[in-house]
Amino acid sequence: MARGRLSRRRSRLARRLPSALEVLIVKRIAITTAWITQSALALTASLILGLNACAPAETDAGPPNVILLCLDTVRADHLGCYGYDARPTTPALDDLAGRSTVYLDTSAASGWTKPSVPSFMTGTYPAQHGVYQGSSSGPAGLGSDILPEASVTIAEAFQAAGYATGGFVRNAQLRPGQGIEQGFDTYQDRAGDAREIRWRGLDWLDELAARGDRQRGRPFFLYLHYLDAHWPYPVPDEYATRFTDAETIALFRGDDWKKLRDRVNHGETELSAEQIAGLVALYDGSLRYIDDQFALLLRGLKERGLGDNTIICVVSDHGEEFMEHGRIGHGHGLYENLLQVPWILHVPGREARRITEPASLVDLFPTLLAAAGLPPSPTAEGNDRFTYPAVSSDVFAEHLDGGRYLQAGRVGSHKIERTFKPVDGGDRKTGQIADASELTHTVITGTRWEARLAASGDTLSVIELKPDGDATDATELKGLITEIKKNHLRINGLAVELLAEAELYGDTHTADGQPVSLARGLGVKAKGHFEDGVLRCHKLKLYADGKSLTPALRGVVTDKDEGTLTIGPHRLTLASDCLLDGRGTARMDRNIASSLLGQAREAAAPPGFTSEARTFDLRADPDEMSPVSGASSLEAWLDAKGSHLGTRVFWGTNDRSHLSSEDLDRLRAIGYAH
């Protein structure tokens, strides 16, 4: 609701360019004062004062319209305009490319949608906008990173400049509530396949015309996001079999496509060379379907008289793998075939160019603003490649999953990939905590642990810590009832409310069949959730022999520091001889990733982590199969880049959303959220 109100307010503000953009910039200054330097403030002030001088470049038709089309999961080397000649996958895109600026060496900021789209929509890297994971455990249970309010999206910039803004997408990672919708007057995330998205986009343009926007000279910004080239490539049969036959691809068109991908990627199912070739042909067929729909979109624009005053920008958010590194799909690393994406920028009246200098998708935001004649955003990290097409950009990318944090950078033909992992506890069962750093880097906030307790006066101390299941499981408190009054009791001194519908189970009757009454000294285990510091119990297990119980609290770690640990609302003191179970190494999260920005080589890896760096010469080894020596200088480059990004961070710990059962179902429908 808050985002919707803000979007409507921005829409009303966007009627007059100077005041609207002033409001947007001033708002961002207020939000980001923690990092904005004196020079950035000076830049912002100059932007405000120079708005009239930076008015959008206009033709007789008025300011240019802008269409941004993202082709999900399209790797650059399967487009004809990027040299692909095995099959005619993209004739319409190739034709547009012949009249456009084509950036031949463009890298995404990550290898999958969730972090990559926010990067090109804001001109910042995942380390800055904080969107890494789409379904991960956190203090409030299973959740998703969301784009923070402090980030400025390209839609917000166009909206503030008076543009009508519309978005029609198909990808559950981009659903409303994830922050991507910021700045859109209209945003639909269940827009269907490429054909339906084309229909919806053109219908929206017709609605703008019907209400008089074109007559008043109001331009539009339209974002379309096609999912048809995403595994399992769900295109119509005529396109699925365009370059292969139904029998060859039958394995990939079945209902168990998700399990098949997992079995292949886990090494449980081996694909033959013929099957891999069939999979690639199926993928190419999905590209042809997208391309044919793109041709119809261009025709629709021409029929509406929009072809001569509309900037068209085509990109992808990431690539795809076909067993080049032992896996299919994406979202598992930072290989070049996951990062290399197409970028075609068509500006009417501008001569065609093919740019070979490296570009990053974080350049897209400032480039589109410049192409439309708008001033730059002070929050964007990337380069304006409209004004300076051949400028060489830093190529930097990140990937975060439960067990590792990856950074990749490219300088010239040399690429470095650095991987941080938590120290594995190995086969160790328990061991005395050596120092505070072991607790800090092994027990990760947002993960579930069992803290075995001992009472010392009114203080509970932790005598042993063990990783304990999924963060979405109910909180459990085990021990003796120390106080009881009606349905309110204390277990180990911690407050518990027994809900009216609570289930009693376990040793509910004595040996002679009499029901057991709740009383002080009875051993119990309460399951429930914390609310206002009280455990609301919906299930209570009774123990006949409570004296043998070891008191324990199982739940999500919400905070930690030297000497203490917080589970739920309860801060617990660690005993000096507390034991730490090292099995089940703790999961990585974005807080850990943020702390690793700028960290140096393995010898200097922070306590609790290992660091491994590999370097590849892409000119001699484009498939990244044979690491070469000489990583030191590139690691120094990574350190400097990470340190810089760490000074311009927009996200906070509250920039997460809870995953509902519907959210999970939608993510599973496209292969995520097991």
C-alpha positions in Angstrom: 0.0 0.0 0.0 2.8 2.4 0.9 4.5 1.9 -2.5 1.2 2.4 -4.3 0.5 5.7 -2.5 4.0 6.8 -3.3 3.6 5.9 -7.0 0.3 7.8 -7.2 1.9 10.8 -5.5 4.8 10.8 -7.9 2.4 10.5 -10.8 0.7 13.7 -9.7 4.0 15.4 -9.2 5.2 14.4 -12.6 3.1 17.0 -14.5 5.8 19.6 -14.5 9.4 18.5 -15.1 11.4 20.8 -12.8 9.4 20.4 -9.6 8.8 16.7 -10.1 12.5 15.9 -10.6 13.4 18.2 -7.7 11.1 16.3 -5.4 12.5 13.0 -6.5 16.2 14.0 -6.1 15.6 15.8 -2.8 13.8 12.7 -1.5 16.7 10.5 -2.4 19.1 12.9 -0.7 17.1 12.6 2.5 17.1 8.9 2.4 20.7 8.4 1.4 22.5 11.0 3.5 24.6 8.3 5.1 26.6 7.8 2.0 26.2 10.9 -0.2 29.5 12.8 -0.2 29.9 16.6 -0.6 30.7 16.2 -4.3 27.6 14.2 -4.9 25.5 16.9 -3.2 27.2 19.4 -5.4 26.3 17.3 -8.5 22.7 17.0 -7.3 22.4 20.7 -6.7 23.7 21.4 -10.2 21.2 19.0 -11.7 18.3 20.9 -9.9 19.6 24.3 -11.0 20.2 23.1 -14.6 16.9 21.2 -15.2 15.7 23.7 -17.8 19.0 23.5 -19.7 18.7 19.7 -19.7 15.2 19.4 -21.1 14.5 16.3 -23.3 15.6 16.5 -26.9 12.4 17.0 -29.0 11.4 16.3 -32.6 8.3 17.7 -34.2 6.5 14.9 -32.5 7.7 16.0 -29.1 9.9 14.2 -26.6 10.8 10.7 -27.6 8.9 7.7 -26.3 11.0 4.8 -24.8 10.4 1.1 -24.9 12.7 -1.2 -22.9 12.3 -4.9 -23.7 14.0 -7.5 -21.6 14.3 -11.0 -23.2 14.7 -13.2 -20.1 17.4 -15.8 -20.4 18.7 -14.9 -23.9 22.4 -15.3 -24.3 24.0 -13.0 -26.9 25.8 -15.6 -28.9 22.5 -17.1 -30.1 21.4 -13.9 -32.0 22.2 -13.5 -35.6 23.4 -9.9 -35.1 26.0 -11.3 -32.6 27.3 -13.8 -35.1 25.1 -16.8 -34.6 24.6 -18.6 -38.0 23.5 -22.1 -36.9 19.8 -21.2 -37.2 17.8 -18.1 -38.2 16.7 -17.4 -34.6 16.3 -13.6 -34.7 15.7 -12.0 -38.1 13.6 -9.1 -36.7 16.1 -8.3 -34.0 18.9 -8.6 -36.6 17.1 -6.1 -38.8 16.7 -3.6 -36.0 20.3 -4.1 -35.0 21.4 -3.0 -38.5 19.8 0.4 -37.8 20.9 0.7 -34.2 23.8 0.9 -31.8 24.8 -2.7 -30.8 27.0 -3.2 -27.8 28.8 -6.4 -28.7 30.4 -7.1 -25.3 27.8 -6.5 -22.6 27.8 -8.2 -19.2 24.9 -8.6 -16.8 25.6 -7.8 -13.1 24.5 -11.3 -12.1 23.7 -14.7 -13.6 19.9 -14.7 -12.9 16.8 -12.5 -12.9 16.4 -11.6 -9.2 19.6 -9.6 -8.8 20.1 -8.7 -12.5 16.9 -6.8 -13.3 17.2 -4.4 -10.3 20.7 -3.7 -11.5 19.8 -2.4 -14.9 16.6 -0.8 -13.6 18.6 1.3 -11.1 22.1 1.5 -12.6 23.6 -0.1 -9.4 25.1 -3.5 -8.5 23.5 -6.1 -6.2 25.9 -5.0 -3.4 24.3 -1.6 -3.6 20.6 -2.4 -4.1 20.7 -5.5 -1.9 18.6 -7.8 -4.1 20.3 -11.2 -4.2 17.9 -14.0 -3.3 14.3 -14.7 -4.2 13.5 -17.3 -1.5 15.7 -17.6 1.5 15.3 -18.0 5.3 15.4 -14.9 7.4 14.4 -13.8 10.9 10.7 -13.7 9.9 10.8 -17.0 8.1 11.0 -17.7 4.4 11.3 -14.4 2.5 12.6 -12.5 -0.5 15.0 -9.6 -0.9 13.2 -6.5 -2.2 14.4 -3.4 -4.0 14.7 -0.7 -1.3 12.7 2.5 -1.4 16.0 4.4 -1.4 16.9 3.0 -4.8 15.8 5.1 -7.8 14.4 3.1 -10.7 14.4 4.1 -14.4 10.6 4.2 -14.3 10.7 6.7 -11.5 13.1 8.9 -13.5 10.9 8.9 -16.5 7.7 9.4 -14.4 9.3 12.4 -12.7 10.0 13.8 -16.2 6.3 13.7 -17.1 6.3 10.3 -18.9 3.4 7.9 -18.7 4.9 4.7 -17.4 3.7 1.1 -17.9 5.2 -2.3 -17.2 4.0 -5.7 -18.4 6.1 -8.6 -17.3 6.1 -12.3 -16.8 8.3 -13.5 -14.0 7.3 -14.2 -10.4 10.6 -12.8 -9.3 9.4 -9.4 -10.5 5.9 -9.5 -8.9 4.5 -6.4 -7.1 5.9 -5.9 -3.7 9.4 -6.7 -4.8 10.2 -3.0 -5.5 10.6 -3.2 -9.2 7.2 -1.7 -9.7 8.4 1.7 -8.2 7.6 4.5 -10.7 5.1 2.6 -12.8 1.6 4.1 -13.3 0.5 0.6 -14.5 2.3 -2.6 -13.6 1.1 -6.1 -14.4 3.2 -9.1 -13.6 1.0 -11.9 -14.9 0.9 -10.6 -18.4 1.3 -14.0 -20.2 3.6 -15.1 -22.9 5.3 -12.8 -25.5 2.2 -12.6 -27.6 -0.1 -11.6 -24.7 2.5 -9.1 -23.4 2.6 -7.6 -26.9 -1.2 -7.3 -26.8 -1.2 -5.7 -23.4 1.5 -3.3 -24.2 -0.2 -2.1 -27.4 -3.6 -1.9 -25.7 -2.0 0.3 -23.0 -0.7 2.6 -25.7 -4.2 2.8 -27.2 -5.5 3.7 -23.8 -3.0 6.6 -23.5 -4.0 7.8 -27.0 -7.7 7.6 -26.1 -7.3 9.8 -23.1 -5.4 12.4 -25.1 -1.8 11.9 -23.9 -0.4 11.9 -27.5 -2.4 15.0 -28.4 -1.0 16.8 -25.3 2.5 15.7 -26.3 3.0 13.4 -23.2 5.6 10.7 -24.0 5.6 7.2 -22.6 8.1 4.7 -21.0 7.0 1.1 -21.6 8.8 -1.9 -20.0 8.1 -5.4 -21.4 9.6 -8.6 -20.0 9.3 -11.8 -22.0 9.9 -15.2 -20.3 9.5 -17.6 -23.2 13.2 -18.4 -23.5 13.3 -19.4 -19.8 13.6 -23.1 -19.0 11.5 -25.2 -19.9 11.0 -23.0 -22.9 7.2 -23.2 -23.0 6.6 -22.0 -26.5 3.9 -23.3 -28.9 4.7 -26.6 -30.5 5.3 -25.2 -33.9 8.2 -23.2 -32.5 9.4 -25.9 -30.2 9.9 -28.1 -33.2 11.0 -25.4 -35.6 14.6 -26.6 -35.5 14.2 -30.2 -34.2 11.6 -32.9 -33.9 9.1 -33.7 -31.2 10.7 -37.0 -30.3 14.1 -35.5 -29.7 12.8 -32.9 -27.3 10.1 -35.1 -25.7 12.3 -35.5 -22.6 12.3 -31.7 -22.0 8.6 -31.1 -22.7 7.2 -33.4 -20.0 5.5 -32.4 -16.7 8.6 -33.3 -14.6 10.9 -30.7 -16.2 11.9 -29.2 -12.9 12.9 -32.6 -11.4 14.7 -33.4 -14.7 16.8 -30.2 -14.5 17.7 -30.9 -10.8 18.6 -34.5 -11.6 20.9 -33.3 -14.5 22.5 -30.6 -12.4 23.1 -33.0 -9.5 24.7 -35.6 -11.7 21.9 -38.1 -11.3 20.8 -38.0 -15.0 23.3 -37.8 -17.9 22.3 -36.2 -21.1 23.6 -37.6 -24.4 25.2 -35.4 -27.0 22.0 -35.8 -29.1 19.8 -34.7 -26.2 21.9 -31.7 -25.5 21.7 -30.7 -29.2 18.0 -31.1 -29.1 17.8 -28.9 -26.0 19.7 -26.2 -27.8 17.4 -26.5 -30.8 14.4 -26.2 -28.5 16.0 -23.0 -27.0 16.6 -21.6 -30.5 13.0 -22.2 -31.3 11.9 -20.2 -28.3 14.1 -17.4 -29.5 12.4 -17.5 -32.9 9.0 -17.3 -31.2 10.1 -14.2 -29.2 11.5 -12.7 -32.4 8.3 -13.1 -34.4 6.4 -11.5 -31.6 8.9 -8.7 -31.5 8.3 -8.2 -35.3 4.6 -7.9 -34.6 5.3 -5.4 -31.8 7.2 -3.2 -34.3 4.4 -3.4 -36.8 1.9 -2.4 -34.1 4.1 0.7 -33.3 4.3 1.6 -36.9 0.5 1.3 -37.4 0.0 3.7 -34.5 2.4 6.2 -36.0 5.0 5.7 -33.2 7.9 4.2 -35.1 9.7 7.5 -35.9 9.7 8.9 -32.4 10.3 5.9 -30.1 13.6 4.7 -28.7 13.7 0.9 -28.5 16.2 -0.7 -26.2 16.5 -4.5 -26.2 18.5 -6.4 -23.6 18.5 -9.7 -21.7 18.9 -10.1 -17.9 21.3 -13.2 -18.2 22.2 -16.1 -20.3 21.8 -19.9 -20.2 24.0 -23.0 -20.0 23.8 -26.2 -21.9 26.2 -28.5 -20.0 29.3 -26.3 -20.8 30.2 -26.5 -17.1 28.2 -29.6 -16.2 24.8 -27.9 -15.7 21.8 -26.7 -17.6 19.9 -23.5 -16.9 21.2 -20.5 -14.9 21.5 -19.0 -11.5 24.4 -21.1 -10.4 27.5 -19.0 -11.2 29.2 -16.2 -13.2 30.4 -17.9 -16.3 30.5 -15.8 -19.5 27.6 -17.7 -21.1 25.5 -16.7 -18.1 26.7 -13.0 -18.1 27.1 -12.1 -21.8 23.8 -10.6 -23.0 22.6 -8.7 -26.0 22.1 -4.9 -25.9 20.6 -3.2 -28.9 19.7 0.5 -28.7 17.7 2.0 -31.5 17.4 5.8 -31.5 15.5 7.2 -34.5 17.8 9.3 -36.7 21.0 8.0 -35.0 23.5 6.2 -37.3 24.1 2.5 -36.7 27.2 1.5 -34.8 28.8 -1.7 -33.5 30.6 -1.0 -30.2 33.3 -3.5 -29.2 34.4 -1.9 -25.9 33.1 -3.7 -22.8 29.8 -2.6 -21.4 27.8 -3.4 -18.3 24.0 -3.5 -17.9 24.3 -1.0 -15.1 25.1 1.4 -17.9 21.6 1.1 -19.3 19.9 3.5 -16.8 22.1 6.5 -17.5 22.3 5.6 -21.2 18.5 5.6 -21.7 18.1 8.9 -19.8 20.7 10.5 -22.0 19.1 9.1 -25.2 15.8 10.7 -24.1 17.4 14.0 -23.4 17.0 13.8 -19.6 19.6 14.7 -16.9 21.5 11.8 -15.2 20.5 10.3 -12.0 22.9 10.9 -9.1 22.3 7.4 -7.7 23.3 5.5 -10.9 26.7 3.8 -10.9 27.0 3.1 -14.7 28.2 5.1 -17.7 26.3 7.1 -20.2 27.0 5.1 -23.4 24.7 7.2 -25.5 26.8 10.3 -25.2 30.1 8.3 -25.0 29.3 5.0 -26.8 32.9 3.7 -26.9 33.7 4.3 -23.2 35.0 1.1 -21.5 33.0 0.1 -18.5 34.0 -2.0 -15.5 32.8 -5.5 -15.8 31.8 -6.7 -12.3 29.2 -9.3 -11.3 28.0 -11.0 -8.1 26.2 -14.2 -7.1 25.0 -15.3 -3.7 23.4 -18.6 -2.7 23.2 -20.5 0.5 26.7 -21.7 0.6 28.9 -19.1 -1.2 29.4 -15.6 -2.4 31.0 -15.1 -5.8 32.5 -12.0 -7.3 33.7 -11.7 -10.9 35.6 -9.0 -12.7 37.1 -8.5 -16.1 40.0 -6.3 -17.1 41.0 -6.7 -20.8 40.9 -10.3 -21.8 41.5 -11.5 -18.2 38.7 -12.5 -15.9 38.9 -13.3 -12.2 36.3 -15.1 -10.2 36.6 -15.2 -6.4 34.5 -17.4 -4.2 34.0 -16.9 -0.4 32.6 -19.9 1.6 32.0 -20.3 5.3 34.4 -22.6 7.0 33.0 -26.1 6.9 32.7 -27.8 10.3 33.6 -31.1 8.6 33.0 -34.2 10.8 33.4 -32.3 14.0 30.5 -33.0 16.4 31.1 -30.5 19.1 34.0 -28.3 20.1 34.5 -25.4 22.5 34.0 -22.0 21.0 37.5 -20.7 20.3 36.7 -17.0 20.1 34.0 -14.6 19.3 34.8 -14.7 15.6 33.8 -18.4 15.3 30.3 -17.5 16.7 30.1 -14.4 14.5 30.9 -16.2 11.2 29.3 -19.6 11.9 26.0 -18.6 13.5 24.3 -16.6 10.7 21.5 -14.2 11.5 18.2 -15.5 10.0 19.1 -19.2 10.4 17.6 -21.6 12.9 19.6 -23.0 15.9 19.1 -25.0 19.0 20.5 -23.3 22.1 20.8 -25.7 25.1 20.5 -23.8 28.3 21.5 -23.7 31.9 20.1 -21.3 34.5 22.3 -19.1 36.7 20.0 -17.2 39.0 17.7 -15.2 36.8 20.0 -15.5 33.8 19.9 -18.2 31.1 23.2 -19.1 29.6 23.8 -21.1 26.4 26.0 -24.2 27.0 25.7 -25.7 23.5 24.7 -24.5 20.0 23.6 -26.7 17.2 22.2 -25.9 13.7 18.5 -27.0 13.7 16.5 -27.3 10.6 14.6 -24.8 8.5 14.0 -21.2 9.7 10.3 -21.6 8.8 9.8 -24.3 11.5 7.9 -23.3 14.6 9.9 -22.0 17.6 10.3 -24.6 20.4 11.0 -24.0 24.1 11.7 -27.0 26.2 12.2 -27.2 30.0 10.3 -27.1 33.3 7.3 -25.1 34.1 8.5 -22.5 36.7 5.3 -20.5 37.0 1.6 -21.1 36.0 -1.5 -19.0 36.2 -4.5 -20.2 34.1 -3.2 -20.3 30.5 -0.1 -18.2 31.2 3.0 -20.0 32.2 6.8 -19.7 32.3 9.2 -22.3 31.0 12.8 -21.8 32.0 11.6 -18.4 33.2 10.4 -17.4 29.6 6.8 -16.3 29.1 4.4 -18.6 27.3 0.7 -18.2 26.5 -1.2 -21.5 26.0 -3.7 -20.7 23.2 -7.3 -22.0 23.6 -6.9 -24.3 20.6 -3.5 -25.6 21.8 -3.0 -29.4 21.4 -1.6 -31.4 24.3 0.3 -34.5 23.5 3.0 -36.8 24.8 2.7 -38.2 28.4 -0.7 -36.7 28.9 -1.8 -39.5 31.4 -0.2 -41.1 34.4 0.7 -44.7 34.7 -2.7 -45.5 36.2 -4.6 -43.6 33.5 -5.2 -40.3 35.2 -4.9 -37.1 33.2 -1.8 -35.0 33.9 -2.4 -31.5 35.1 -0.2 -28.6 34.2 1.8 -27.6 37.3 5.2 -26.2 38.4 8.0 -28.7 37.9 6.3 -30.5 34.9 8.6 -31.0 31.9 7.1 -29.6 28.7 8.0 -28.5 25.2 6.0 -25.6 23.7 5.8 -25.0 20.0 4.5 -21.7 18.6 5.6 -18.2 17.6 6.8 -15.1 19.4 4.5 -12.1 19.7 5.2 -9.2 21.9 7.9 -11.1 23.7 5.6 -14.0 24.5 5.7 -17.5 22.9 2.1 -18.1 21.7 1.9 -21.9 22.1 -0.3 -24.0 19.7 1.2 -27.3 20.7 2.5 -28.5 24.1 4.3 -31.8 24.7 4.3 -33.2 28.2 7.1 -35.3 29.7 6.6 -37.8 32.5 10.2 -37.5 33.6 10.9 -33.7 33.4 14.0 -33.9 35.6 16.0 -35.5 32.8 15.2 -32.7 30.3 17.9 -30.4 29.1 16.3 -27.0 28.8 16.6 -25.6 25.2 15.3 -22.9 22.9 15.1 -23.6 19.2 14.4 -20.8 16.8 15.7 -18.2 14.4 18.8 -16.2 15.4 17.7 -12.5 15.2 20.9 -10.9 16.5 24.3 -11.7 17.9 27.4 -10.0 19.3 30.4 -11.0 21.3 29.1 -13.0 24.3 25.4 -13.0 23.5 22.9 -14.5 21.1 19.3 -13.5 20.5 16.6 -16.0 19.5 13.3 -14.4 18.9 13.1 -11.6 21.5 15.4 -13.3 24.0 19.0 -12.3 24.4 20.9 -15.2 25.8 24.4 -15.1 27.4 27.0 -17.6 26.1 28.7 -19.7 28.7 32.5 -19.3 28.7 32.8 -23.1 27.8 29.9 -23.1 25.3 30.1 -25.9 22.8 29.5 -25.3 19.1 28.2 -28.0 16.9 30.0 -27.6 13.6 27.9 -29.8 11.4 25.8 -28.1 8.8 27.8 -25.0 7.9 25.7 -21.9 8.3 24.1 -20.3 5.2 25.5 -17.2 3.5 23.3 -14.1 3.3 23.6 -10.6 2.0 24.8 -9.3 5.3 27.7 -11.6 5.1 28.2 -10.7 1.4 28.3 -7.0 2.3 30.9 -7.6 5.0 33.1 -9.3 2.3 33.1 -6.4 -0.1 36.7 -5.4 -0.6 38.2 -8.3 1.3 41.6 -9.3 0.0 43.2 -12.6 -0.9 42.9 -15.9 0.8 45.6 -15.1 3.4 43.5 -12.2 4.4 40.1 -13.9 4.2 38.0 -12.9 7.3 37.8 -15.4 10.2 35.3 -18.1 9.5 35.6 -18.0 5.7 37.8 -19.4 2.9 38.5 -17.5 -0.3 39.5 -19.0 -3.6 40.4 -17.0 -6.8 40.6 -18.3 -10.3 41.8 -16.3 -13.4 41.0 -17.0 -17.0 42.4 -15.6 -20.3 39.2 -15.3 -22.2 41.0 -14.7 -25.5 42.7 -18.1 -25.3 40.1 -19.8 -23.2 36.6 -18.4 -23.9 34.9 -21.4 -22.3 36.7 -20.8 -19.0 38.1 -24.3 -18.6 41.8 -23.7 -17.8 42.7 -21.2 -15.0 45.9 -19.3 -15.4 48.3 -17.7 -12.9 48.5 -14.0 -12.1 45.4 -13.3 -10.0 47.0 -10.8 -7.6 46.5 -7.6 -9.6 43.0 -8.6 -10.5 42.2 -9.4 -6.9 43.4 -5.9 -6.0 41.0 -4.6 -8.6 38.2 -6.6 -7.1 39.1 -5.2 -3.6 39.0 -1.6 -4.9 35.7 -2.1 -6.7 34.1 -3.8 -3.7 35.4 -1.1 -1.3 33.9 1.6 -3.5 30.5 -0.1 -3.8 30.4 -0.5 0.0 30.4 3.2 0.4 27.2 3.6 -1.7 24.7 1.1 -0.3 20.9 1.7 -0.5 19.4 -1.4 1.2 18.7 -2.2 4.9 17.9 -5.3 6.8 14.1 -4.5 6.6 14.2 -4.6 2.8 12.7 -8.1 2.6 9.2 -9.4 2.0 7.5 -12.5 3.4 6.8 -15.3 1.0 3.2 -16.4 1.0 2.1 -19.9 -0.1 0.9 -18.2 -3.4 4.3 -16.6 -3.9 6.0 -20.0 -3.4 3.6 -21.7 -5.9 4.4 -19.0 -8.5 8.1 -19.3 -7.9 7.9 -23.1 -8.2 6.0 -22.7 -11.5 9.2 -21.2 -13.1 11.6 -23.5 -11.4 12.5 -21.8 -8.1 11.7 -22.3 -4.4 12.0 -26.0 -3.8 
